[in-house]
Amino acid sequence: MFLKNKKYHFIGIGGSGMAPLAGILSSMGCLVSGSDLKKTTYFNSLEDRKIKFYLGHDINNVDKETDYIVVSSAIKKDNPEYCYALEMKIPIIHRGELLAKLLQQKFSIAVSGSHGKTSVTGMVGEVLLACGTTPSVYLGGISKKFGAGFLYGEGEYFVAETDESDKSFRMIHSDINILTNIDREHLENYESESEHLKTFVEFINSTKKNGIAILCFDDAPIKKIYSDFTVETLTYGFDEGADLRVVKHSLNEKLQDFEVHYREKNLGTFSIPLPGRHFVLNSLAAIAVSIHLRLDIELVRKALSSYQGVGRRSDIIGVKDGVTYIDDYAHHPTEIIATISGLKEQSRGKLHVVFQPHRYSRTKESFKDFIGAFEQASSVSLIDTFSAGEAVIEGYTARDLFEKINHIEKFYLQEGQLKSHINNITRDGDCCIFMGAGSISAIGRTFISSSNS
């Protein structure tokens, strides 16, 4: 196969996992086109590239000279462009396979785990850049430094976020495999929790010969399967048994400082300008990569202290009348708890959460955990579930979750009630988080725009 000087058509090009691949191929000199039901933030980051976009799915969108059709697991077999590709015998490739083939061309660093993948991938990419390399980077969010979900470089390194939700990460065999954590997420795509854990073991054990697996040792499920790993490992965390560990941790309004030891060596103090223990752990993963690659630790320290972050990860979108408004992607109980905890530590006032549940199936899967996930917030306001095309599951709507949530200050609202409600409950010094994986980001940004007009 392939890659350069070929013509690719992406069905669903606006997806967070599709747009970055399209951008990378375009940067390599390939001819790229794609279709989707709407232009997304991810696709908009590609606007300066010569990528032909088609609104909607239609067989006329696919050039007969197309070499490959690229799809994700979200594309149904009755999609007209998919059916046309079959009829015309145009090869169809899954985005996971395409990513795997791209990674084969370079020294590859693959990031896996239930949470934190995007941030770790961005951090590793920025560290590699700061150390004088010209890496390629693929991540499922918009990097503030790159201005997109990808970076294309001619250098030897390629760092990529992988996807365990559809098991496509099993196609990837990298020089460095990072595993941030394992949670009860996307279990609908696995036969059992046992198979879910086994798949992560297979992924880690697929690390190339002379490569290394970098593992978060604070994570109980990773510890549970640690003895099943057959490759060289480097562990990180706050845990005293980790190879790379935090021994001191402090914070102020703008920075988290943490002293790091690698086995018996004191690497000194690092800083990260984002709130929450989870960002410290993400930083440790990037430091671990730098240790294995023998990068200049002082350049690594500098890169982390100026890390710009990824869109929708504790992302400040506005300040109005002394209230700080934040957009955050957290949509799983573990992520919600970590985000609220981190922001609460650095907030001087109350912390209000506006949460939009994402998918009825996810609410059902983690219902008991959602109930207690907001306890550290000063208030929690729920709006209707973003279904992502799912049918309603009775007993697991936003209203059902609202009734069960353990919180004194809780509210269930329609979207149109949000503006007056937020204005009523917030005061100077407070923080308000728009949280979730659906349309809540656009709702939050619309609120900020209307408040400033």
Buried (B, 14 or more C-beta within 10 A) or exposed (E): EBBEEBBBBBBBBBBBBBBBBBBBBBBBEBBBBBBBEEBBBBBEBBEEEEBEBBEEBEEEBBEEEBBBBBBBBBBEEEBBBBEBBEEEEBEBBBBBBBBBBBBBEBBBBBBBBBBBBBBBBBBBBBBBBBBEBEBBBBBBBBBBBBEBBBBBBEBBBBBBBBBBBBBBBBBBBBBBBBBBBBBBBBBEBBEEEEEBBBBBBEBBEBBBEEBBBBBBBBBEBBBEBBEEBEBEBBBBBBBEEBBBBBEEEEBEEEBBBBBBBBEEEEBEEBBBBBBBBBBBBBBBBBBBBBBBBEBEBEBBBBBBBEBEBBBBBBBEBBEBEEBBBBBBBBBBBBBBBBBBBBBBBBBEBBBBBBBBBBBBBBBBBBBEBBBBBBEBBBBBBBBBBBBEEBEEBEEBBBEBBBEEBEBEEBBBBEBEEBBEBBEEBBEEEBBBBBBBBBBBBEBBBBBBEEBEE
